[in-house]
Structure formats: C-alpha cells, structure tokens
Amino acid sequence: MRFNALVAALASSAALARADVADDAGEAVSSASSAASSAVESATSSSAIKKPTFTPASIKAPFLEQFTDDWDSRWQASHAKKANTDDDWSYVGTWAVEEPSVLKGIEGDKGLVLKDKAAHHAISAKFPKAINNKGKTLVVQYEVKLQNGLECGGAYMKLLQDNKALHAEEFSNASPYIIMFGPDKCGATNKVHFIFRHKNPKTGEYEEKHLQTPPLARITKTTSLYTLIVSPDQQYEIKIDGESLRNGSLLEDFSPAVNPEKEIDDPKDEKPSDWVEEAKIPDPKATKPEDWDEDAPYTVIDEEATKPDDWLDDEPTMIPDPEAEKPEDWDDEEDGDWVPPQVPNPKCSEASGCGKWEPPTKMNPEYKGKWTAPLIDNPAYKGVWAPRKIANPDYFEDKTPANFEPMGAIGFELWTMQNDLLFDNIYIGHSVEDAEKLKAETFDLKLPVEKAQEEAEKPKPEDKPKSPLDLNFLDDPVTYVREKFDLFVTIARRDPIEAIRFVPEVAGGIGVLAVTVIALLVGALGAGSSAAPSKDQVKDAAQKAKDSAADTKDKVAESVSSGAEKVQSEVNKRTTRSQDKTSP
C-alpha cells in the first residue's frame, strides 16, 4: 500500500510541476539497474588478463632476431624473378614488422609479417658471421603465428649456404640452402619439413635429404614454437611448443640415404635365354575326369521356391507419376501426345513384389566350370633371376653428415593463400639451454595469454535461456545481472519482501540497492502518511540511492574480477619463473 501511495504521490507531484523531482527519483531507480550492468561490464573487461610487456631477451647467440626497431638494417626483401619455372613470377609480396592483430600475447612484441595472400614472398638476413656447426650442436628455433590460419602455403625457413654470391636482393628459390625447416600445408599435405642438402664427396654434387616421417604442423591462430636440434653424434630432434615429436639419426631416417650402397647391380649382366623363372607348371600327366561337365550353368531355377502370399500379380511395377503435370509450353501437334513419366509403384514397396511372379535362381550344385590341369613343381625352375653385384664405383661413407657446410644467412621464400603469417623470436646457435631460456622469456609468457583470449572470444551458444531463472552467471555476466535485477525490480514493485525471497542472489548483493531505493523513497512519506514527499525529500532520497548504486558497482566489480585474478596469477607465476631462470 505504501509503495502504491508512493507511486501515486510521485505522479501527483509531477502533475504539480515537480517533474524534475520525479526525474531524480526515476534516475535513482534506473541507476540501480545500469549500475549493476555497468559494474559487470567494467569488471569483465578490466578482468581481462594483463599482458606482459616486451623486453629484449637477455641471451646472446650467433643469430637472434626479435624484430626490434632496427630490424630493417638486417633484413632485405627480394624482388628477383622466381627461377626454374615456366611462368614469369616475381617476388612481389610485401613484408612488415608489426604487433599481432589476432590474439596478442605480449604488449610491444613485434614480428615479421607476410602481408599478401596468393603472392610470392622472399626476404633474407645475413648472419653477422658465418655459422659453422662442425663438431657442435646446431639449434634452430622460431615462432610461427598463423593469424588467418593456413589452408595452402608454407611457413618454413631456409638457412642459406655461405658463399660470395649471397646477395639478399637476388634471393630466390634457386639460392642454395643447407637446411630447410618448418611447417607446410596444402590440402592433404601437412608436415614439418626437415630437409638438408648433402654434398657428395666424390662427385661434388648436392642432393636433398628429406625426413621420411615428419610430424604434423600445428594449424592454430595461437603462436606455435618450432625447434630443431642436430647433435654432433648425428642425432636430431624436432619439438613443437616444447614437446618432442620426432628424434632419430641422420644416417637412418632420411631419403635418399646419406651414404649409397656398397654394391650395386652390374648394368652389363643379362639374364640367360634358357633361364626358367616359373616355379609351377600344369601337370602334363593329368586328364579331365569323365563326369566333368564344363557346360553346366552357373545358376539354376530354384524349384523349391513358392510365391509369397502378399505378391501383387495385377499391379504394374511402374506407374505414371500422379504428381506430374504437362508443361505449359507443350504443343500436342508439334510434340505429340504428352505422356507423364513413369515412377515406381508405391504398392510394390509395401508388398513382396508386383507383376508376374517367377521363381528365383540359385547356385548350381553341379557347376564345375572349365577344367584345367593342376599345377606341380617345375623341375626346370632355377629361381628368380637377378643381376650379379659389383662394387659401387660411386660409393662413399660420410659418418658425420651433421657437420653441415657453413651457413651465411636466413631466408623466408614462401607462397601462401593466407596472409598475415607472423614470424618471431628466431634463434640460431649452438646452445639448447639458451634456446630454452628464450622460450621461457617469450613463448611461455604469451601462449597462456593468447589461449585465454581465444577462449574468451569463442562465440556464445545461440540458444538463449527462456527466462531469467535459466541464466548462468559465468556464461554472460552482464546479461545475468541485468535480467536478474530487472526481475527483482518487477517483483519488488508489488512486494519487496517477495522479491528478496524469490531472487535471493540479487537481494544478497545488488538487490540491497533496490531495497535501499524503495526504502528511502517510502521513508520520505513519513510513518503512515499518504501525503506526497517534498521536493527536497525526494532529491535527498535519490542522491542516497545513487551513492548506494556506486558502492554496489564497486562490490560487483570486485566479485566478478576474482575469477580473472586467478588466471592472471598463473601468468605472473610464469613471468617470475622466467625471470628467476634468466637472472645471474
């Protein structure tokens, strides 16, 4: 009753030119709902994981590239023509160094970005000093971020052979390389290349050696880390995101093999004309049995079959299509009488069959087919002929293929249907420990942030709850608070106590604000009085309600952000561990 009196009093006040006071009261109630929504919105956005800030790595290496502001003093794009192709292709694709546009994990962290789709790109950077891993471990590591995915294209690198003809502006697919490493995908092809060019010590010719069972590339918009380790004991290891996926021997796992066979077939040896390779022959003494009937049919009519009881003898198997209509442009004089097309009789599918019944056929138990003599061992058989073996004149044995020739530069020579491929944190050196430190300072920090963003940006389910009672706070905090609060206010207009009992989650937090608004405005009437409140009373109540709204907003924000703080805590732990590892 008092609430109804309050509404009536406010309406009366508005009629008496107190519209400004009524507006203040309405604003107070409205601010309660907006405060709840804005509190959750601001809390949700502010609770996004804080990204770490880029800091140059503390390690040293023969080549370390993090694409800092002076990157263009090291890298040069090539605009040469693609060699050894029928088409006149040029490397017209452009490059840029920029922060990720998708799932950025570290503030200020820039990478080399391939900018054009369906274009040939080439860019390279010379090493300060040629890298020679003879007797040393070689470690190659870099990040790949497929910001638009990868349907068809490569994201691999090449370590180029060190020679006097190494000119960045002329870098192309014909530039000799020592190692090619990285992901490649197109259609059913999906693999991480590891190819090395090996020099034949006898002929001086180079031959590509391909890893026979390469691992699958990671096709994801979050950053992937590719690591190749080649040891002086001729062993290799490939890691993706720090996980070891392939390892083995350069001498055993590549095709063609590093070392040729010691013996080869004699190209001058020929099979003798009387050489017999047939192990079996028809028995010349065998004769066909007298009772063998070669003319007996393969199948015969099943004399024991009977017609099913539901067989429809008078129904045709095909009938005119009852739904067919003569085309409007059909001319009987020119096209003849129109006949509807035939369709299977639906009655036949409901029974065993239609039309004239005929007994089925079955396998003829007397069938034997054409007689042939049985096979016996060939007394003249000599075995499968093979040419004799001779010493391979081109034989050599390289026991240390891991001693690659000196490498003078790194290059990306790519064609891809997707743009915005990003490369970053390239390490080429001899220390597995330093590569791990770089991973801890970069990849290990950005990946959890990227995955958290990816999870947050997943589209919400299309099925919306039918009522506020079906909502889940974690699915959509803003909608949850708004709908729950609106339900609370709707019920509170009739019965504030029932509203608290029916929507307790709102009454326990945000609902306190609504009760405060109602209580303040009701209290302004005075105990048992039905007179309209004064302008100052309503303004004072409205101001107190606004203050309560602000206080509630802070409490809601504090509650909503607590879940995100747990995620941020994990990022902070990773950052601390990284700093502890890298500190002297």
Rosetta blueprint (number, residue, H / E / L):
1 M L
2 R H
3 F H
4 N H
5 A H
6 L H
7 V H
8 A H
9 A H
10 L H
11 A H
12 S H
13 S H
14 A H
15 A H
16 L L
17 A L
18 R L
19 A H
20 D H
21 V H
22 A H
23 D H
24 D H
25 A H
26 G H
27 E H
28 A H
29 V H
30 S H
31 S H
32 A H
33 S H
34 S H
35 A H
36 A H
37 S H
38 S H
39 A H
40 V H
41 E H
42 S H
43 A H
44 T H
45 S H
46 S H
47 S L
48 A L
49 I L
50 K L
51 K L
52 P L
53 T E
54 F L
55 T L
56 P L
57 A L
58 S L
59 I L
60 K L
61 A L
62 P L
63 F E
64 L E
65 E E
66 Q L
67 F L
68 T L
69 D L
70 D L
71 W H
72 D H
73 S H
74 R L
75 W E
76 Q E
77 A E
78 S L
79 H L
80 A L
81 K E
82 K L
83 A L
84 N L
85 T L
86 D L
87 D L
88 D L
89 W L
90 S E
91 Y L
92 V L
93 G L
94 T L
95 W E
96 A E
97 V E
98 E E
99 E L
100 P L
101 S L
102 V L
103 L L
104 K L
105 G L
106 I L
107 E E
108 G L
109 D L
110 K L
111 G E
112 L E
113 V E
114 L E
115 K L
116 D L
117 K L
118 A L
119 A E
120 H E
121 H E
122 A E
123 I E
124 S E
125 A E
126 K E
127 F E
128 P E
129 K E
130 A E
131 I E
132 N L
133 N L
134 K L
135 G L
136 K L
137 T L
138 L E
139 V E
140 V E
141 Q E
142 Y E
143 E E
144 V E
145 K E
146 L E
147 Q L
148 N L
149 G L
150 L L
151 E L
152 C E
153 G E
154 G E
155 A L
156 Y L
157 M E
158 K E
159 L E
160 L E
161 Q E
162 D L
163 N L
164 K L
165 A L
166 L L
167 H L
168 A H
169 E H
170 E H
171 F L
172 S L
173 N L
174 A L
175 S L
176 P L
177 Y E
178 I E
179 I E
180 M E
181 F E
182 G E
183 P E
184 D E
185 K E
186 C E
187 G L
188 A L
189 T E
190 N E
191 K E
192 V E
193 H E
194 F E
195 I E
196 F E
197 R E
198 H E
199 K E
200 N L
201 P L
202 K L
203 T L
204 G L
205 E L
206 Y E
207 E E
208 E E
209 K E
210 H E
211 L E
212 Q L
213 T L
214 P L
215 P L
216 L L
217 A L
218 R L
219 I L
220 T L
221 K L
222 T L
223 T L
224 S E
225 L E
226 Y E
227 T E
228 L E
229 I E
230 V E
231 S L
232 P L
233 D L
234 Q L
235 Q E
236 Y E
237 E E
238 I E
239 K E
240 I E
241 D L
242 G L
243 E E
244 S E
245 L E
246 R E
247 N E
248 G E
249 S E
250 L L
251 L L
252 E L
253 D L
254 F E
255 S E
256 P L
257 A L
258 V L
259 N L
260 P L
261 E L
262 K L
263 E E
264 I E
265 D E
266 D L
267 P L
268 K L
269 D L
270 E L
271 K L
272 P L
273 S L
274 D L
275 W L
276 V L
277 E L
278 E L
279 A L
280 K E
281 I E
282 P E
283 D L
284 P L
285 K L
286 A L
287 T L
288 K L
289 P L
290 E L
291 D L
292 W L
293 D L
294 E L
295 D L
296 A L
297 P L
298 Y L
299 T E
300 V E
301 I E
302 D L
303 E L
304 E L
305 A L
306 T L
307 K L
308 P L
309 D L
310 D L
311 W L
312 L E
313 D L
314 D L
315 E L
316 P L
317 T L
318 M E
319 I E
320 P E
321 D L
322 P L
323 E L
324 A L
325 E L
326 K L
327 P L
328 E L
329 D L
330 W L
331 D L
332 D H
333 E H
334 E H
335 D H
336 G L
337 D L
338 W L
339 V L
340 P L
341 P L
342 Q E
343 V E
344 P E
345 N L
346 P H
347 K H
348 C H
349 S H
350 E H
351 A L
352 S L
353 G L
354 C E
355 G L
356 K L
357 W L
358 E L
359 P L
360 P L
361 T E
362 K E
363 M E
364 N L
365 P L
366 E L
367 Y L
368 K L
369 G L
370 K L
371 W L
372 T L
373 A L
374 P L
375 L E
376 I E
377 D E
378 N L
379 P L
380 A L
381 Y L
382 K L
383 G L
384 V L
385 W L
386 A L
387 P L
388 R L
389 K E
390 I E
391 A E
392 N L
393 P L
394 D L
395 Y L
396 F L
397 E L
398 D L
399 K L
400 T L
401 P L
402 A L
403 N L
404 F L
405 E L
406 P L
407 M E
408 G E
409 A E
410 I E
411 G E
412 F E
413 E E
414 L E
415 W E
416 T E
417 M L
418 Q L
419 N L
420 D L
421 L E
422 L E
423 F E
424 D E
425 N E
426 I E
427 Y E
428 I E
429 G E
430 H L
431 S L
432 V H
433 E H
434 D H
435 A H
436 E H
437 K H
438 L H
439 K H
440 A H
441 E H
442 T L
443 F H
444 D H
445 L H
446 K H
447 L H
448 P H
449 V H
450 E H
451 K H
452 A H
453 Q H
454 E H
455 E H
456 A H
457 E L
458 K L
459 P L
460 K L
461 P L
462 E L
463 D L
464 K L
465 P L
466 K L
467 S L
468 P H
469 L H
470 D H
471 L L
472 N L
473 F L
474 L L
475 D L
476 D L
477 P H
478 V H
479 T H
480 Y H
481 V H
482 R H
483 E H
484 K H
485 F H
486 D H
487 L H
488 F H
489 V H
490 T H
491 I H
492 A H
493 R H
494 R H
495 D L
496 P H
497 I H
498 E H
499 A H
500 I H
501 R H
502 F H
503 V L
504 P H
505 E H
506 V H
507 A H
508 G L
509 G L
510 I L
511 G H
512 V H
513 L H
514 A H
515 V H
516 T H
517 V H
518 I H
519 A H
520 L H
521 L H
522 V H
523 G H
524 A L
525 L L
526 G L
527 A L
528 G L
529 S L
530 S L
531 A L
532 A L
533 P L
534 S L
535 K H
536 D H
537 Q H
538 V H
539 K H
540 D H
541 A H
542 A H
543 Q H
544 K H
545 A H
546 K H
547 D H
548 S H
549 A H
550 A H
551 D H
552 T H
553 K H
554 D H
555 K H
556 V H
557 A H
558 E H
559 S H
560 V H
561 S H
562 S H
563 G H
564 A H
565 E H
566 K H
567 V H
568 Q H
569 S H
570 E H
571 V H
572 N H
573 K H
574 R H
575 T H
576 T H
577 R H
578 S H
579 Q H
580 D H
581 K H
582 T H
583 S L
584 P L
